[in-house]
Amino acid sequence: MRLDKFLKVSRLIKRRTLAKEVSEQGRITINGQVAKASSTVKVGDELAVRFGQKLVTVKIERLQETVRKEDAAAMYSVVKEEKVES
């Protein structure tokens, strides 16, 4: 599954266009490598996403094309959340 689609479906980022912009700015890494919006993600990958002053690292638990809002959080587990100085 594409990175931008995963971020939208899992509701880590609300819109796919926004997920694309964030990845183009180099604020997302997959297993330590800077990722593009078109990068492929798979179960077991670790994503690190920088939201302003916060760095959130999540592990992908499962991939689904569509998911209900209530079940979206089950697609990943938060490994760590840390504050980042700019």
Secondary structure as UniProt FT lines:
FT   HELIX           3..9
FT   TURN            10..11
FT   HELIX           16..24
FT   TURN            25..26
FT   STRAND          28..30
FT   TURN            31..32
FT   STRAND          33..34
FT   TURN            37..38
FT   TURN            43..44
FT   STRAND          46..51
FT   TURN            52..53
FT   STRAND          54..60
FT   HELIX           69..75
FT   STRAND          76..83
//
